[in-house]
């Protein structure tokens, strides 16, 4: 069975019981088998073998997180729990988040990263950290620090959406794990203190005691490894020695990225783009717009019309959107699959830049 077949089954609906006890038992058994097949060290091709994965790995953390039901206070919610939360075959921690992970230098792991492979980069005045997508595919969440500041690195492969947040909320440092449930085809995170559910898409708590709270978004870049080497002189890299035995060479979402499918039924069917087109979506004056990400280059492009006058460009992985009418830079934007952005913002206007 291919990696995406495993992922489809792992994310597949878990509570379709058909009112038959035998079928329920079968679903549970199959779900357990798939989760263990993807996430534990067995003999299938989705697990690491040092013969073909040359970077250091270990399995010291395999049993450090318990897979169990969430203890979320579902009576407190900003959404309709029954209609908007999509329960998968995963339980809490089936996909293990990373906590205070090992960091290394690129020299130690360059043999496991191709020049064109991408990574998320967080940079401050005196520190730069690099998080390869290869690792994020298998863990989705990294709880770490930069300059002693607690940060949260997140990736939702089903939306192809990266985001970085501060883990500090009202002077409380939170830690986050993977809940195993979805909202609009993005993974919901849970905080380990209250087990409230937070949207990976925007950092807002939507179910549980923290409902209404929002994490501060932090700047980041998505760059190929060769560009990181070119731009930065000094940086730390998330190590493949995560404590989990995985074949990080294998992309479990490879097929999903190229087909037209999605896991959770979507509430709004858009026709401006292909489902898996990557769009840069942004908010301006309480209205939402989207631009095909591949049309944004180092050269300045422009859109004029429908009351807008905008410039778009990208330099060293950083997007620039300038509102020429008000002479200001637009900072409220993100990138994701088109179908996900439109499910969050169905009134989005598609812009074609020149």
N, C-alpha and C positions, 0 to 999 in steps of 0.2 A: 504494500500500500504506500502511495506517495505521501510526502510530508504534508501537502495541502489537504489530502484526504483525511489525515489524522486531525489537522486543525479544524476542518469543517465539522467533523464528528465531535471534537472537543468543545467547540463553540455551539454545537447544535442544541436545540431546545431540549431541556431535561425533564420538563414536567408534562409531557404529553402521554398520560397514563392509559388512555382509552378504557378506563374503568376496569381493567383486567389486572389482577395481581401478578400473574405470570409475566405479562409484558412489562410491567413496572420493574420487576426483578431483573428482567433481561436488560432493560435500559440502564439500570444502575450498574449492572455487571459490565456492560459494554463501555459505559462512561468511565468506570474505574479503570478498566483495561487500557483505554486510550490515554487517559491522563498519565497513568504510570508509564505507558510506552513512550510518551513524548517527554516526560519530565524526570524519569529515573534512568539509572544506568542499566541498560539491557543489551542484548546482542543485535538489535536492529540498527539500520544505518543512520538513525536520528541521534545516536549517542556517540560520544567521543571515543576515538581510538587514537592514541598518540602516534601510531604509525602514519596516519594521514593528517593529523592535526598537531603541528609541531610546537604549539605554545603550551606552557605549563597549565595544567588543570588539576583540580582535586574535587573530592566529594564530601568535604568536611561539614558542609552546611545542609546536606540533603534532608536531614530530619529535624532541622532547627525550627521550622515553621509548621504549625499544625494545620491540617486541612479540615475545616469544620464549618458549621453554619455561622453566618454572620449574626452578631448580636445587636444589630442596628435597631434604633427606635423608629419603626416604620410609621408610627402614629403621627410623627412630625415630618412633614414633607412639603416641598414646593411643587411637586408633580403628582400625576395620577399613578400611584404605585402599580395598580393592576394593568394599566394600559401602556405605561411608558418604560417600565423596567423590564428588561429582557433577561430571563434566567437561562443560563447556559449549563452545560454538563460540568462546568468547573465549579468548584467550591472556593471558599476563601483560601488564598495561598496556593492553589493548584499551580498557578504560575508564580514563582517566588520572586518577590522584590529583593533588591540588594540593600544592605544596611552597612554603612561604613566600609565600603569595599576597598580591596587592594588597588593601589595605584602604582604605575610603573612608568618607564620612559619608552618612547617609540622604538628605540633600538632593540629592546627586549622582545617586542611583539610585531615588529615590522614584517617578519616572515609570515605572519598570519593575516596581514592586511594588504590588499592590492592597492595600487596607486589611485585607482578611480573609486574605491569604496568610500562611502560617506560616513561622516561622524558628526555628532553634535558638539559644538565648541562653546564653552562659557569662559568669558575673559573679563578680568578686572584690571586695575592699574598695574598690579604686580603679580598676578597669577592667571594662568590659563589651564583649563582642564578639558580633556578630549574624551568623548564617550562614543565608541564605535557602534554603528547601527547593528552590526553582527551580534553584539551582546544584548543590546536593547530589545532585539527581536524575541529573546527568550526570557526577559525579566520585566520589561515594560516600565519599571520604576527603579530609580536609584536614589537612596537617601544618603546624602554626603554633605561635605562642608567645603567652602572656598573662602580663604582668608578668615577662617573661624565662623563664617556665616553659614547657617544651615540652609541648604538648597535642595530642591526636588527636581530630578531629571525625569521626564516622562515621555513615553512614546506609545501611541495606540496604532498598531499595524493595520487594524481594520479600517482606519481612517487615514492612514499614512500621515499622522499628525504628531508633531513634536511640540513640547512645551516645557518651559522651565519656570519654577515658582520658588519663592521664599517659603521655607517651612515654619517660619515664625508668624504666629497669629496672636495678636494682643499679648505679646511678650511670652507666649507659650511656644516652645519648640515641639512641633508635631512630627511623627513618623508615619509613613504611609505604606500600605500593601495593596495587592491586586485583589479586588473583591470577587471576581468571577462572574459579575453581571454587567450588562451593557445598558447604555442610554444613547439612542440615536447612533448606533454602531460605533460608539467609542467606549473604551473601558472605563468603568467607574472605579475610583480609588477609595480606600477606606482609611481613616486615621486610626491608629492603634489604641488611642485613649477612649474614644466614644464609639468607634466603628460607624461613624456617620459616613455617608457616601458622597464623594466629591467628583465633579465632572473633570475628566482629564482635558476636555476641550477648552474650558475657560477657568478652571480652578475654583469653581463655586460649589459649596455644599448644598445638595438638593434633597437629601433625606437624612433624618437623624437629628441629634441634639444640636449639631452645628449648622443646621439649615439656615441659609441666608448669609453665612460667612463666605468670604472670598479671599483666596491667597493672592499675594502680590506677584504679578508676572515679572519675570526677569528677561533681559536680552540674551539672545543666543544666535549662533550661526550654524548653518548646515554646509559643510565643506567636504570635498574629496581629500583623501589623505595627502596627496601630492601638493595640494594647495595649502594645507596646514603646515607642511614642512617648509614651504616657500615663505609663508607669512610670518610664522612665529619662530622665535629663537629658542624659547624655553617653555615647556609645558609638561603636565602630567597626564597620563593616559590610563583609563580604566583597564585594569588587568583582566585577561581571560581566566586567571586563577580566581574565579568567583566563589569557589566552594561548591559549585554544582557541576556535575559531569554532563556536558552537552557538546554536541558537534556544532560549534559555532560557525564552521565553514558552510553549513547547510542553512539556507533560508527557508524556514517552514511556511512562509507566506509567498513564495516565488510565484506559484500559479495564481494565487488570489490577486496578485498585483496586476496581472495581465488579462484576467477575464472580466466579465461584466457583473459578477455576482456580488452579493452582500449577505450578511448573516441575519441581521434583524430587519423585519419588514420596515420600509421607509414610509414616512407620512406624507412626503411630497415628492412627486416625480417631476424632475426638471428636464428641459429639452435643450438648454443652452450649450451643454457640454456632454461628452461621454462620461459615464459614471466615474471612471478611474482617472479622468483628467485631473491633474493637480492645478488647483486654482489658488490665487492669492486673494483672499477675501478681506474686506475692510469695512469699517464703520465711519461714516462721515455725516454729521448733523442728524444722527439717529436714523440714518438710512444705510442699507447694506449694498455693497457692490462687489463684483468678482472680475478678476482678470486671469486669463490663462497664464500660468506661471512661466511656461516655456517661451512666452513672447517678451519677457522682461530680461534685458541684457545689460551689459556694461554701458551701452549707448543709451542716451536719454530718449525715451518714447513719450508720446503725448496723447492725451484724450481730451477733446473739446466737444461739448454738447450737453444736452439736458441740464443746463445750468452749471456744468462742471468744467473746470480747466485744470487738468492734472498732469504731472510729469512722473514717469516711472523709470527706475534704473536699479541696477544691482551691482555692488562692488565687493569683492572678497566675501561673498556669501551674505552680505547685508543688503536688505531691500530699502529702497528710498522711494517714498511716495510724497510728492509735494503738491499741496493745494495752492495753485498760483493766485487764485482770487483773494485768498486770505494770507498769502505769503507765509505759510506754515507747513511743517512736516507732519504727515499723518502717521501716528504711531500705533493705532489700534487696528492691527491686522494679524493674519495668520495664514498658513498654507495647509491644505488638506485635499482629500478627494472631493470632487465637485458634488457628488450626491450627499456627502456628509454636511458640507457647508450649507447646501440648500435645505437640508432637513432641519437644520437649526434656524436658517433664515430664508424662508420660502419666498419672500418678497424681493430678493436680491435682483439687482439689475446687472446684466452682463455687459462689460465694456470691452471693446476691441481697440487696442492701442496701435498707434502708428509711429 
